[in-house]
């Protein structure tokens, strides 16, 4: 019998008495206690992954090297509290994320403000609240920060975001390091050198180094090494041409995560060791002082620390065509399949001892033909009321959730020594709270 596999994708998954357990919690019990859709987060795994990155970067890159938690993967007050306790930095991309970090008491001197289109009010809010660094994409942003910083009597620390021209062979929608990307300033066109020269001339700007980011969900270290070569070569070129030596080089993120069995297993600490050796060798060969290295492993910190539980509401069988299992969530809490055709592992979590032979498409509840979570997957055949678990949903699920069809967003429960709600379930009243009656 081909039962749903008991040796699952990640070590925080297990099966007992035919039921799926996550972070040692019974998923059926959690679904009954909190209702569905329900997003679960494994606190221990989040902390362990943060420590893997922090310890490996300090060990292999030296003092000052740190991971930045990429907030866009999943942003809520509790994640910044955890990042603060684990003594890692964070990057943020909006004043909403910044405000959330402030509420959490996160030290903003350790925060880096990203984004290719910051408004004056964004810049003022960040400076007023003591942001550590801006990651600057364009001349317009550079001049705006300079003007506002001078008005406030501040010399603002920045990193310039540069595009190294690397194609990491990932999905086109998440590749960010190519020359024609909307992000950053290209090195190979000569524009990067010009914007460095301009940044060095401005009184309100304290240029500390450079940032690059080549994309997401990358399993091979070669694109990172290739990007590092280009960036460090540029560090040397700028020193020789302009006399400026970068203190910081942020290599961004992009390490992949296992969503399905065919995805390879990644040893993050070993990857960091190998990249560090490559960078040290390159710096030595080219007589360049190695900058302080930063990285942004947001997805890989939280993705496999998450799971979403749904309730099956209907099973629709179209003879000779396909089967649908409709659930009580969908693209409103997980739009990644609709956007990227992202692969997921799906399980009937209360029937783990049953044969996984029912081929179906997991359909969402929204009034949209493209509202699908996964197509042509094999699970134990569910019936109305059974629980459907979608694994590895910690990154870019809740953070990309919406109220399309006026569907309230789910609750988020953190599983640690206790299970506790860290984001409340929205209500219809919450969804209409900002509406103004005519």
Phi, psi and omega in degrees: 000130180272076180288162174300134193296135177273338173269097192263180188304319189227160189284358175263012178247140177205169180231132176223128177052041176078008182242140178284132174248143179229123184055036180069016176251140178287117184293328178294318178298317180295320179298319179291322184289316188252347185081171179231161355298151184216126175262130180249143177231134180267102184298318182299317181292320176303310182295319181298319180292320175302318181291323177302311180295311183300312183292320181293319181292319177294321182291316189262334180254345176097182185301136178094338179290131184211153169277149171249127174287121181280103189301329185298338178296320179190116185237120171201164188307316185298326183291327177288327175296319178295315179299321178297314181295326180275000174059047171245164180272178177218152167245145182230158185233007180199165176287340174296313176294321179298316180297321178297319177296321177298315179301328181279352183077022179289135180290111189289347173294344178257018180249143181239125186263110179269181172123140182266002182210073179270132177279166176301321180293325174301311183296314180298315180300316182294315180295316180300331182261011171078037178303143180289303185220146162261140168263112192260129184263323193220168175299316182303316179293319179302313181293323180295315179297317180301313182296314182291319179298316179296320179299327181266004179070033183241143167254103193275129177287138178219160162241142175271130177275123183241149177255118183279353179081027182262133172253107184278007180060040174254184179300136185303330182286345180238016172267124189234000187257005181282159184303322184267018177294153175289345183264142166075181181242131187287139176281314190289343177275352183089354183288330181297316180298321180293319182287330174298312180302318180293317180300322181291342183270351188266135186287333182268005185244132174243092182286122181251345181161207190228158177230144171218156178207121188262347180148191184230163176059052181253127184259347184254138180280346185302316178301325178294318179294318179298316179296317179299320178302313182295316182294317182289324175300322178292320175306314180293321180296317180294319178300316181290322185275316188246351181078010180257128179247120183295135175276327189234138171230113179263115183272007177070209183226203175129355179302137184283169179227145178283111174264329181222167185299331182286345176287138180289156174279135179246132171263099187298319180296319179293320176301317179296320178300313182295318179295320180297319178297318179298314182295316179299317179297317181295317179298318181294315181297327184256008176054050178241133177291126181290126177290170169293128185262132173239155175219161186233074185271058185295305183303313187288348175280323188244344189301303183279003171271003183238154174210146175243130177255135177235169170247132176289130182252329178203151176239119183245122181245120179255103187307128179080001181236275183202169178245144175241139167245113181267133184244172184271013174229209178152216185294345176289332176249348176210090182272006191291328178290319179296325182277314191237000188056043184292138179279143176220154170267128183238138182222146167276099198289339178261010179225045183291345179265005180261160183292131180269073186235001183269109181275128185204169171251130179273112185253141178278176185269357187277153181279076185197124182299329181277006181281082180231149176261325180193146179246146172055047175260156177250123180223169171295132186300122180269168169229167181307130179101344176288158180262136176250124179255130172249121187274159172059058181244021182286336184247135174059030174248287178298323183294336179256007183293156182219176175253031177307141187063015184057038177274125177294146179283154186284169172283155174240127182243128178266127182256112177223230174297331173228168173258128184214145179287127176249343168224122183291152174292132177291153176244164174305327177296319178300319184296327182257011187299325184269358179292145178249125179289133180286000000 
